[in-house]
Amino acid sequence: YKKAFIRSVIFSIIIGISFEILQSQLTESRTASLLDVFANSIGALFGVLFYQLIIRNKRIEKLIFKIE
């Protein structure tokens, strides 16, 4: 799970950076910002942590995803 956790965070950060680059290249009204990259990275970390701590709980996972 440690490798999956690290890969998930890294992949999410790369996606966030990609979105920043795309919004600066594809739109005229938006620019890329390092603060946005930082916010995206923090959001990715919290999202993966949330999954690891809450959703991976078997009882909650069964309730949410209706796993038998």
mmCIF file of the N, C-alpha and C atoms, coordinates in Angstrom:
data_MODEL
# 
_entry.id   MODEL 
# 
loop_
_atom_site.group_PDB 
_atom_site.id 
_atom_site.type_symbol 
_atom_site.label_atom_id 
_atom_site.label_alt_id 
_atom_site.label_comp_id 
_atom_site.label_asym_id 
_atom_site.label_entity_id 
_atom_site.label_seq_id 
_atom_site.pdbx_PDB_ins_code 
_atom_site.Cartn_x 
_atom_site.Cartn_y 
_atom_site.Cartn_z 
_atom_site.occupancy 
_atom_site.B_iso_or_equiv 
_atom_site.pdbx_formal_charge 
_atom_site.auth_seq_id 
_atom_site.auth_comp_id 
_atom_site.auth_asym_id 
_atom_site.auth_atom_id 
_atom_site.pdbx_PDB_model_num 
ATOM 1   N N  . TYR A 1 1  ? 0.812   -1.200 0.000   1.00 0.00 ? 1  TYR A N  1 
ATOM 2   C CA . TYR A 1 1  ? 0.000   0.000  0.000   1.00 0.00 ? 1  TYR A CA 1 
ATOM 3   C C  . TYR A 1 1  ? 0.853   1.261  0.000   1.00 0.00 ? 1  TYR A C  1 
ATOM 4   N N  . LYS A 1 2  ? 2.060   1.155  0.539   1.00 0.00 ? 2  LYS A N  1 
ATOM 5   C CA . LYS A 1 2  ? 2.916   2.338  0.589   1.00 0.00 ? 2  LYS A CA 1 
ATOM 6   C C  . LYS A 1 2  ? 3.278   2.807  -0.820  1.00 0.00 ? 2  LYS A C  1 
ATOM 7   N N  . LYS A 1 3  ? 3.624   1.859  -1.705  1.00 0.00 ? 3  LYS A N  1 
ATOM 8   C CA . LYS A 1 3  ? 3.949   2.221  -3.084  1.00 0.00 ? 3  LYS A CA 1 
ATOM 9   C C  . LYS A 1 3  ? 2.738   2.802  -3.796  1.00 0.00 ? 3  LYS A C  1 
ATOM 10  N N  . ALA A 1 4  ? 1.579   2.206  -3.584  1.00 0.00 ? 4  ALA A N  1 
ATOM 11  C CA . ALA A 1 4  ? 0.355   2.702  -4.214  1.00 0.00 ? 4  ALA A CA 1 
ATOM 12  C C  . ALA A 1 4  ? 0.025   4.100  -3.708  1.00 0.00 ? 4  ALA A C  1 
ATOM 13  N N  . PHE A 1 5  ? 0.228   4.341  -2.418  1.00 0.00 ? 5  PHE A N  1 
ATOM 14  C CA . PHE A 1 5  ? -0.025  5.660  -1.845  1.00 0.00 ? 5  PHE A CA 1 
ATOM 15  C C  . PHE A 1 5  ? 0.890   6.695  -2.494  1.00 0.00 ? 5  PHE A C  1 
ATOM 16  N N  . ILE A 1 6  ? 2.168   6.398  -2.562  1.00 0.00 ? 6  ILE A N  1 
ATOM 17  C CA . ILE A 1 6  ? 3.128   7.343  -3.145  1.00 0.00 ? 6  ILE A CA 1 
ATOM 18  C C  . ILE A 1 6  ? 2.833   7.575  -4.624  1.00 0.00 ? 6  ILE A C  1 
ATOM 19  N N  . ARG A 1 7  ? 2.536   6.519  -5.349  1.00 0.00 ? 7  ARG A N  1 
ATOM 20  C CA . ARG A 1 7  ? 2.210   6.659  -6.781  1.00 0.00 ? 7  ARG A CA 1 
ATOM 21  C C  . ARG A 1 7  ? 0.949   7.491  -6.975  1.00 0.00 ? 7  ARG A C  1 
ATOM 22  N N  . SER A 1 8  ? -0.042  7.291  -6.141  1.00 0.00 ? 8  SER A N  1 
ATOM 23  C CA . SER A 1 8  ? -1.288  8.055  -6.249  1.00 0.00 ? 8  SER A CA 1 
ATOM 24  C C  . SER A 1 8  ? -1.048  9.536  -6.032  1.00 0.00 ? 8  SER A C  1 
ATOM 25  N N  . VAL A 1 9  ? -0.262  9.863  -5.020  1.00 0.00 ? 9  VAL A N  1 
ATOM 26  C CA . VAL A 1 9  ? 0.035   11.266 -4.740  1.00 0.00 ? 9  VAL A CA 1 
ATOM 27  C C  . VAL A 1 9  ? 0.819   11.881 -5.899  1.00 0.00 ? 9  VAL A C  1 
ATOM 28  N N  . ILE A 1 10 ? 1.847   11.184 -6.366  1.00 0.00 ? 10 ILE A N  1 
ATOM 29  C CA . ILE A 1 10 ? 2.668   11.714 -7.462  1.00 0.00 ? 10 ILE A CA 1 
ATOM 30  C C  . ILE A 1 10 ? 1.835   11.891 -8.729  1.00 0.00 ? 10 ILE A C  1 
ATOM 31  N N  . PHE A 1 11 ? 1.017   10.893 -9.063  1.00 0.00 ? 11 PHE A N  1 
ATOM 32  C CA . PHE A 1 11 ? 0.173   10.984 -10.247 1.00 0.00 ? 11 PHE A CA 1 
ATOM 33  C C  . PHE A 1 11 ? -0.801  12.154 -10.131 1.00 0.00 ? 11 PHE A C  1 
ATOM 34  N N  . SER A 1 12 ? -1.397  12.341 -8.973  1.00 0.00 ? 12 SER A N  1 
ATOM 35  C CA . SER A 1 12 ? -2.336  13.440 -8.761  1.00 0.00 ? 12 SER A CA 1 
ATOM 36  C C  . SER A 1 12 ? -1.645  14.789 -8.889  1.00 0.00 ? 12 SER A C  1 
ATOM 37  N N  . ILE A 1 13 ? -0.430  14.901 -8.379  1.00 0.00 ? 13 ILE A N  1 
ATOM 38  C CA . ILE A 1 13 ? 0.321   16.156 -8.500  1.00 0.00 ? 13 ILE A CA 1 
ATOM 39  C C  . ILE A 1 13 ? 0.659   16.434 -9.960  1.00 0.00 ? 13 ILE A C  1 
ATOM 40  N N  . ILE A 1 14 ? 1.054   15.402 -10.697 1.00 0.00 ? 14 ILE A N  1 
ATOM 41  C CA . ILE A 1 14 ? 1.354   15.577 -12.120 1.00 0.00 ? 14 ILE A CA 1 
ATOM 42  C C  . ILE A 1 14 ? 0.116   16.033 -12.880 1.00 0.00 ? 14 ILE A C  1 
ATOM 43  N N  . ILE A 1 15 ? -1.032  15.463 -12.570 1.00 0.00 ? 15 ILE A N  1 
ATOM 44  C CA . ILE A 1 15 ? -2.283  15.883 -13.214 1.00 0.00 ? 15 ILE A CA 1 
ATOM 45  C C  . ILE A 1 15 ? -2.574  17.352 -12.893 1.00 0.00 ? 15 ILE A C  1 
ATOM 46  N N  . GLY A 1 16 ? -2.380  17.755 -11.631 1.00 0.00 ? 16 GLY A N  1 
ATOM 47  C CA . GLY A 1 16 ? -2.607  19.149 -11.242 1.00 0.00 ? 16 GLY A CA 1 
ATOM 48  C C  . GLY A 1 16 ? -1.691  20.098 -11.983 1.00 0.00 ? 16 GLY A C  1 
ATOM 49  N N  . ILE A 1 17 ? -0.425  19.737 -12.117 1.00 0.00 ? 17 ILE A N  1 
ATOM 50  C CA . ILE A 1 17 ? 0.526   20.572 -12.864 1.00 0.00 ? 17 ILE A CA 1 
ATOM 51  C C  . ILE A 1 17 ? 0.120   20.640 -14.336 1.00 0.00 ? 17 ILE A C  1 
ATOM 52  N N  . SER A 1 18 ? -0.307  19.506 -14.876 1.00 0.00 ? 18 SER A N  1 
ATOM 53  C CA . SER A 1 18 ? -0.756  19.475 -16.276 1.00 0.00 ? 18 SER A CA 1 
ATOM 54  C C  . SER A 1 18 ? -1.944  20.397 -16.497 1.00 0.00 ? 18 SER A C  1 
ATOM 55  N N  . PHE A 1 19 ? -2.899  20.403 -15.572 1.00 0.00 ? 19 PHE A N  1 
ATOM 56  C CA . PHE A 1 19 ? -4.050  21.293 -15.694 1.00 0.00 ? 19 PHE A CA 1 
ATOM 57  C C  . PHE A 1 19 ? -3.624  22.755 -15.686 1.00 0.00 ? 19 PHE A C  1 
ATOM 58  N N  . GLU A 1 20 ? -2.665  23.092 -14.838 1.00 0.00 ? 20 GLU A N  1 
ATOM 59  C CA . GLU A 1 20 ? -2.176  24.473 -14.788 1.00 0.00 ? 20 GLU A CA 1 
ATOM 60  C C  . GLU A 1 20 ? -1.524  24.870 -16.115 1.00 0.00 ? 20 GLU A C  1 
ATOM 61  N N  . ILE A 1 21 ? -0.723  23.990 -16.661 1.00 0.00 ? 21 ILE A N  1 
ATOM 62  C CA . ILE A 1 21 ? -0.069  24.271 -17.940 1.00 0.00 ? 21 ILE A CA 1 
ATOM 63  C C  . ILE A 1 21 ? -1.106  24.403 -19.046 1.00 0.00 ? 21 ILE A C  1 
ATOM 64  N N  . LEU A 1 22 ? -2.069  23.486 -19.069 1.00 0.00 ? 22 LEU A N  1 
ATOM 65  C CA . LEU A 1 22 ? -3.108  23.536 -20.103 1.00 0.00 ? 22 LEU A CA 1 
ATOM 66  C C  . LEU A 1 22 ? -3.957  24.790 -20.005 1.00 0.00 ? 22 LEU A C  1 
ATOM 67  N N  . GLN A 1 23 ? -4.307  25.202 -18.798 1.00 0.00 ? 23 GLN A N  1 
ATOM 68  C CA . GLN A 1 23 ? -5.155  26.390 -18.684 1.00 0.00 ? 23 GLN A CA 1 
ATOM 69  C C  . GLN A 1 23 ? -4.406  27.648 -19.124 1.00 0.00 ? 23 GLN A C  1 
ATOM 70  N N  . SER A 1 24 ? -3.094  27.664 -18.940 1.00 0.00 ? 24 SER A N  1 
ATOM 71  C CA . SER A 1 24 ? -2.349  28.841 -19.398 1.00 0.00 ? 24 SER A CA 1 
ATOM 72  C C  . SER A 1 24 ? -2.152  28.818 -20.910 1.00 0.00 ? 24 SER A C  1 
ATOM 73  N N  . GLN A 1 25 ? -2.103  27.633 -21.501 1.00 0.00 ? 25 GLN A N  1 
ATOM 74  C CA . GLN A 1 25 ? -1.885  27.510 -22.943 1.00 0.00 ? 25 GLN A CA 1 
ATOM 75  C C  . GLN A 1 25 ? -3.176  27.580 -23.755 1.00 0.00 ? 25 GLN A C  1 
ATOM 76  N N  . LEU A 1 26 ? -4.275  27.102 -23.189 1.00 0.00 ? 26 LEU A N  1 
ATOM 77  C CA . LEU A 1 26 ? -5.512  26.979 -23.965 1.00 0.00 ? 26 LEU A CA 1 
ATOM 78  C C  . LEU A 1 26 ? -6.514  28.100 -23.728 1.00 0.00 ? 26 LEU A C  1 
ATOM 79  N N  . THR A 1 27 ? -6.301  28.913 -22.720 1.00 0.00 ? 27 THR A N  1 
ATOM 80  C CA . THR A 1 27 ? -7.239  30.003 -22.459 1.00 0.00 ? 27 THR A CA 1 
ATOM 81  C C  . THR A 1 27 ? -6.485  31.332 -22.449 1.00 0.00 ? 27 THR A C  1 
ATOM 82  N N  . GLU A 1 28 ? -7.224  32.381 -22.747 1.00 0.00 ? 28 GLU A N  1 
ATOM 83  C CA . GLU A 1 28 ? -6.618  33.713 -22.718 1.00 0.00 ? 28 GLU A CA 1 
ATOM 84  C C  . GLU A 1 28 ? -6.864  34.411 -21.393 1.00 0.00 ? 28 GLU A C  1 
ATOM 85  N N  . SER A 1 29 ? -7.867  33.975 -20.665 1.00 0.00 ? 29 SER A N  1 
ATOM 86  C CA . SER A 1 29 ? -8.235  34.665 -19.427 1.00 0.00 ? 29 SER A CA 1 
ATOM 87  C C  . SER A 1 29 ? -7.619  34.038 -18.177 1.00 0.00 ? 29 SER A C  1 
ATOM 88  N N  . ARG A 1 30 ? -6.986  32.873 -18.305 1.00 0.00 ? 30 ARG A N  1 
ATOM 89  C CA . ARG A 1 30 ? -6.423  32.175 -17.147 1.00 0.00 ? 30 ARG A CA 1 
ATOM 90  C C  . ARG A 1 30 ? -4.922  32.044 -17.313 1.00 0.00 ? 30 ARG A C  1 
ATOM 91  N N  . THR A 1 31 ? -4.217  32.080 -16.201 1.00 0.00 ? 31 THR A N  1 
ATOM 92  C CA . THR A 1 31 ? -2.767  31.890 -16.226 1.00 0.00 ? 31 THR A CA 1 
ATOM 93  C C  . THR A 1 31 ? -2.393  30.785 -15.248 1.00 0.00 ? 31 THR A C  1 
ATOM 94  N N  . ALA A 1 32 ? -1.216  30.228 -15.449 1.00 0.00 ? 32 ALA A N  1 
ATOM 95  C CA . ALA A 1 32 ? -0.703  29.220 -14.528 1.00 0.00 ? 32 ALA A CA 1 
ATOM 96  C C  . ALA A 1 32 ? -0.148  29.934 -13.302 1.00 0.00 ? 32 ALA A C  1 
ATOM 97  N N  . SER A 1 33 ? -0.289  29.304 -12.139 1.00 0.00 ? 33 SER A N  1 
ATOM 98  C CA . SER A 1 33 ? 0.175   29.909 -10.903 1.00 0.00 ? 33 SER A CA 1 
ATOM 99  C C  . SER A 1 33 ? 0.817   28.841 -10.029 1.00 0.00 ? 33 SER A C  1 
ATOM 100 N N  . LEU A 1 34 ? 1.954   29.180 -9.443  1.00 0.00 ? 34 LEU A N  1 
ATOM 101 C CA . LEU A 1 34 ? 2.605   28.247 -8.530  1.00 0.00 ? 34 LEU A CA 1 
ATOM 102 C C  . LEU A 1 34 ? 1.760   28.005 -7.288  1.00 0.00 ? 34 LEU A C  1 
ATOM 103 N N  . LEU A 1 35 ? 1.008   29.011 -6.870  1.00 0.00 ? 35 LEU A N  1 
ATOM 104 C CA . LEU A 1 35 ? 0.117   28.829 -5.720  1.00 0.00 ? 35 LEU A CA 1 
ATOM 105 C C  . LEU A 1 35 ? -0.988  27.820 -6.041  1.00 0.00 ? 35 LEU A C  1 
ATOM 106 N N  . ASP A 1 36 ? -1.473  27.848 -7.268  1.00 0.00 ? 36 ASP A N  1 
ATOM 107 C CA . ASP A 1 36 ? -2.476  26.855 -7.679  1.00 0.00 ? 36 ASP A CA 1 
ATOM 108 C C  . ASP A 1 36 ? -1.876  25.449 -7.711  1.00 0.00 ? 36 ASP A C  1 
ATOM 109 N N  . VAL A 1 37 ? -0.638  25.342 -8.185  1.00 0.00 ? 37 VAL A N  1 
ATOM 110 C CA . VAL A 1 37 ? 0.042   24.036 -8.184  1.00 0.00 ? 37 VAL A CA 1 
ATOM 111 C C  . VAL A 1 37 ? 0.183   23.536 -6.754  1.00 0.00 ? 37 VAL A C  1 
ATOM 112 N N  . PHE A 1 38 ? 0.567   24.430 -5.851  1.00 0.00 ? 38 PHE A N  1 
ATOM 113 C CA . PHE A 1 38 ? 0.695   24.064 -4.440  1.00 0.00 ? 38 PHE A CA 1 
ATOM 114 C C  . PHE A 1 38 ? -0.657  23.622 -3.875  1.00 0.00 ? 38 PHE A C  1 
ATOM 115 N N  . ALA A 1 39 ? -1.711  24.382 -4.167  1.00 0.00 ? 39 ALA A N  1 
ATOM 116 C CA . ALA A 1 39 ? -3.049  24.030 -3.677  1.00 0.00 ? 39 ALA A CA 1 
ATOM 117 C C  . ALA A 1 39 ? -3.508  22.688 -4.252  1.00 0.00 ? 39 ALA A C  1 
ATOM 118 N N  . ASN A 1 40 ? -3.245  22.462 -5.534  1.00 0.00 ? 40 ASN A N  1 
ATOM 119 C CA . ASN A 1 40 ? -3.594  21.177 -6.152  1.00 0.00 ? 40 ASN A CA 1 
ATOM 120 C C  . ASN A 1 40 ? -2.846  20.033 -5.491  1.00 0.00 ? 40 ASN A C  1 
ATOM 121 N N  . SER A 1 41 ? -1.578  20.258 -5.179  1.00 0.00 ? 41 SER A N  1 
ATOM 122 C CA . SER A 1 41 ? -0.762  19.218 -4.547  1.00 0.00 ? 41 SER A CA 1 
ATOM 123 C C  . SER A 1 41 ? -1.268  18.887 -3.150  1.00 0.00 ? 41 SER A C  1 
ATOM 124 N N  . ILE A 1 42 ? -1.613  19.918 -2.382  1.00 0.00 ? 42 ILE A N  1 
ATOM 125 C CA . ILE A 1 42 ? -2.152  19.702 -1.045  1.00 0.00 ? 42 ILE A CA 1 
ATOM 126 C C  . ILE A 1 42 ? -3.497  18.962 -1.141  1.00 0.00 ? 42 ILE A C  1 
ATOM 127 N N  . GLY A 1 43 ? -4.325  19.350 -2.099  1.00 0.00 ? 43 GLY A N  1 
ATOM 128 C CA . GLY A 1 43 ? -5.604  18.666 -2.304  1.00 0.00 ? 43 GLY A CA 1 
ATOM 129 C C  . GLY A 1 43 ? -5.421  17.209 -2.681  1.00 0.00 ? 43 GLY A C  1 
ATOM 130 N N  . ALA A 1 44 ? -4.440  16.932 -3.519  1.00 0.00 ? 44 ALA A N  1 
ATOM 131 C CA . ALA A 1 44 ? -4.154  15.550 -3.911  1.00 0.00 ? 44 ALA A CA 1 
ATOM 132 C C  . ALA A 1 44 ? -3.708  14.739 -2.705  1.00 0.00 ? 44 ALA A C  1 
ATOM 133 N N  . LEU A 1 45 ? -2.836  15.305 -1.901  1.00 0.00 ? 45 LEU A N  1 
ATOM 134 C CA . LEU A 1 45 ? -2.352  14.612 -0.706  1.00 0.00 ? 45 LEU A CA 1 
ATOM 135 C C  . LEU A 1 45 ? -3.502  14.324 0.254   1.00 0.00 ? 45 LEU A C  1 
ATOM 136 N N  . PHE A 1 46 ? -4.349  15.322 0.507   1.00 0.00 ? 46 PHE A N  1 
ATOM 137 C CA . PHE A 1 46 ? -5.482  15.124 1.403   1.00 0.00 ? 46 PHE A CA 1 
ATOM 138 C C  . PHE A 1 46 ? -6.480  14.118 0.832   1.00 0.00 ? 46 PHE A C  1 
ATOM 139 N N  . GLY A 1 47 ? -6.684  14.141 -0.478  1.00 0.00 ? 47 GLY A N  1 
ATOM 140 C CA . GLY A 1 47 ? -7.595  13.180 -1.100  1.00 0.00 ? 47 GLY A CA 1 
ATOM 141 C C  . GLY A 1 47 ? -7.127  11.750 -0.930  1.00 0.00 ? 47 GLY A C  1 
ATOM 142 N N  . VAL A 1 48 ? -5.849  11.526 -1.159  1.00 0.00 ? 48 VAL A N  1 
ATOM 143 C CA . VAL A 1 48 ? -5.301  10.180 -1.010  1.00 0.00 ? 48 VAL A CA 1 
ATOM 144 C C  . VAL A 1 48 ? -5.303  9.773  0.465   1.00 0.00 ? 48 VAL A C  1 
ATOM 145 N N  . LEU A 1 49 ? -4.961  10.695 1.348   1.00 0.00 ? 49 LEU A N  1 
ATOM 146 C CA . LEU A 1 49 ? -5.012  10.395 2.785   1.00 0.00 ? 49 LEU A CA 1 
ATOM 147 C C  . LEU A 1 49 ? -6.433  10.071 3.225   1.00 0.00 ? 49 LEU A C  1 
ATOM 148 N N  . PHE A 1 50 ? -7.409  10.841 2.733   1.00 0.00 ? 50 PHE A N  1 
ATOM 149 C CA . PHE A 1 50 ? -8.811  10.591 3.055   1.00 0.00 ? 50 PHE A CA 1 
ATOM 150 C C  . PHE A 1 50 ? -9.201  9.179  2.642   1.00 0.00 ? 50 PHE A C  1 
ATOM 151 N N  . TYR A 1 51 ? -8.818  8.795  1.436   1.00 0.00 ? 51 TYR A N  1 
ATOM 152 C CA . TYR A 1 51 ? -9.129  7.442  0.979   1.00 0.00 ? 51 TYR A CA 1 
ATOM 153 C C  . TYR A 1 51 ? -8.467  6.395  1.879   1.00 0.00 ? 51 TYR A C  1 
ATOM 154 N N  . GLN A 1 52 ? -7.195  6.602  2.174   1.00 0.00 ? 52 GLN A N  1 
ATOM 155 C CA . GLN A 1 52 ? -6.467  5.630  2.972   1.00 0.00 ? 52 GLN A CA 1 
ATOM 156 C C  . GLN A 1 52 ? -7.061  5.480  4.373   1.00 0.00 ? 52 GLN A C  1 
ATOM 157 N N  . LEU A 1 53 ? -7.459  6.579  4.975   1.00 0.00 ? 53 LEU A N  1 
ATOM 158 C CA . LEU A 1 53 ? -7.919  6.548  6.365   1.00 0.00 ? 53 LEU A CA 1 
ATOM 159 C C  . LEU A 1 53 ? -9.403  6.232  6.520   1.00 0.00 ? 53 LEU A C  1 
ATOM 160 N N  . ILE A 1 54 ? -10.207 6.705  5.598   1.00 0.00 ? 54 ILE A N  1 
ATOM 161 C CA . ILE A 1 54 ? -11.660 6.582  5.751   1.00 0.00 ? 54 ILE A CA 1 
ATOM 162 C C  . ILE A 1 54 ? -12.243 5.520  4.821   1.00 0.00 ? 54 ILE A C  1 
ATOM 163 N N  . ILE A 1 55 ? -12.057 5.681  3.552   1.00 0.00 ? 55 ILE A N  1 
ATOM 164 C CA . ILE A 1 55 ? -12.713 4.820  2.582   1.00 0.00 ? 55 ILE A CA 1 
ATOM 165 C C  . ILE A 1 55 ? -12.185 3.387  2.660   1.00 0.00 ? 55 ILE A C  1 
ATOM 166 N N  . ARG A 1 56 ? -10.888 3.222  2.927   1.00 0.00 ? 56 ARG A N  1 
ATOM 167 C CA . ARG A 1 56 ? -10.326 1.879  2.982   1.00 0.00 ? 56 ARG A CA 1 
ATOM 168 C C  . ARG A 1 56 ? -10.772 1.102  4.207   1.00 0.00 ? 56 ARG A C  1 
ATOM 169 N N  . ASN A 1 57 ? -11.423 1.761  5.133   1.00 0.00 ? 57 ASN A N  1 
ATOM 170 C CA . ASN A 1 57 ? -12.011 1.069  6.274   1.00 0.00 ? 57 ASN A CA 1 
ATOM 171 C C  . ASN A 1 57 ? -13.053 0.107  5.712   1.00 0.00 ? 57 ASN A C  1 
ATOM 172 N N  . LYS A 1 58 ? -12.886 -1.168 5.958   1.00 0.00 ? 58 LYS A N  1 
ATOM 173 C CA . LYS A 1 58 ? -13.722 -2.183 5.311   1.00 0.00 ? 58 LYS A CA 1 
ATOM 174 C C  . LYS A 1 58 ? -15.210 -2.000 5.565   1.00 0.00 ? 58 LYS A C  1 
ATOM 175 N N  . ARG A 1 59 ? -15.579 -1.621 6.771   1.00 0.00 ? 59 ARG A N  1 
ATOM 176 C CA . ARG A 1 59 ? -16.996 -1.445 7.086   1.00 0.00 ? 59 ARG A CA 1 
ATOM 177 C C  . ARG A 1 59 ? -17.578 -0.267 6.308   1.00 0.00 ? 59 ARG A C  1 
ATOM 178 N N  . ILE A 1 60 ? -16.839 0.824  6.244   1.00 0.00 ? 60 ILE A N  1 
ATOM 179 C CA . ILE A 1 60 ? -17.311 1.995  5.495   1.00 0.00 ? 60 ILE A CA 1 
ATOM 180 C C  . ILE A 1 60 ? -17.302 1.707  4.005   1.00 0.00 ? 60 ILE A C  1 
ATOM 181 N N  . GLU A 1 61 ? -16.270 1.010  3.546   1.00 0.00 ? 61 GLU A N  1 
ATOM 182 C CA . GLU A 1 61 ? -16.179 0.668  2.129   1.00 0.00 ? 61 GLU A CA 1 
ATOM 183 C C  . GLU A 1 61 ? -17.376 -0.194 1.705   1.00 0.00 ? 61 GLU A C  1 
ATOM 184 N N  . LYS A 1 62 ? -17.754 -1.163 2.517   1.00 0.00 ? 62 LYS A N  1 
ATOM 185 C CA . LYS A 1 62 ? -18.914 -2.000 2.203   1.00 0.00 ? 62 LYS A CA 1 
ATOM 186 C C  . LYS A 1 62 ? -20.186 -1.179 2.171   1.00 0.00 ? 62 LYS A C  1 
ATOM 187 N N  . LEU A 1 63 ? -20.306 -0.227 3.080   1.00 0.00 ? 63 LEU A N  1 
ATOM 188 C CA . LEU A 1 63 ? -21.499 0.614  3.139   1.00 0.00 ? 63 LEU A CA 1 
ATOM 189 C C  . LEU A 1 63 ? -21.594 1.520  1.906   1.00 0.00 ? 63 LEU A C  1 
ATOM 190 N N  . ILE A 1 64 ? -20.495 2.169  1.547   1.00 0.00 ? 64 ILE A N  1 
ATOM 191 C CA . ILE A 1 64 ? -20.503 3.120  0.438   1.00 0.00 ? 64 ILE A CA 1 
ATOM 192 C C  . ILE A 1 64 ? -20.642 2.419  -0.907  1.00 0.00 ? 64 ILE A C  1 
ATOM 193 N N  . PHE A 1 65 ? -19.862 1.373  -1.125  1.00 0.00 ? 65 PHE A N  1 
ATOM 194 C CA . PHE A 1 65 ? -19.820 0.726  -2.431  1.00 0.00 ? 65 PHE A CA 1 
ATOM 195 C C  . PHE A 1 65 ? -20.691 -0.513 -2.521  1.00 0.00 ? 65 PHE A C  1 
ATOM 196 N N  . LYS A 1 66 ? -21.443 -0.798 -1.469  1.00 0.00 ? 66 LYS A N  1 
ATOM 197 C CA . LYS A 1 66 ? -22.379 -1.919 -1.448  1.00 0.00 ? 66 LYS A CA 1 
ATOM 198 C C  . LYS A 1 66 ? -21.666 -3.246 -1.759  1.00 0.00 ? 66 LYS A C  1 
ATOM 199 N N  . ILE A 1 67 ? -20.491 -3.439 -1.189  1.00 0.00 ? 67 ILE A N  1 
ATOM 200 C CA . ILE A 1 67 ? -19.719 -4.664 -1.376  1.00 0.00 ? 67 ILE A CA 1 
ATOM 201 C C  . ILE A 1 67 ? -20.270 -5.745 -0.443  1.00 0.00 ? 67 ILE A C  1 
ATOM 202 N N  . GLU A 1 68 ? -20.482 -6.908 -0.976  1.00 0.00 ? 68 GLU A N  1 
ATOM 203 C CA . GLU A 1 68 ? -20.999 -8.026 -0.195  1.00 0.00 ? 68 GLU A CA 1 
ATOM 204 C C  . GLU A 1 68 ? -19.894 -8.800 0.448   1.00 0.00 ? 68 GLU A C  1 
# 
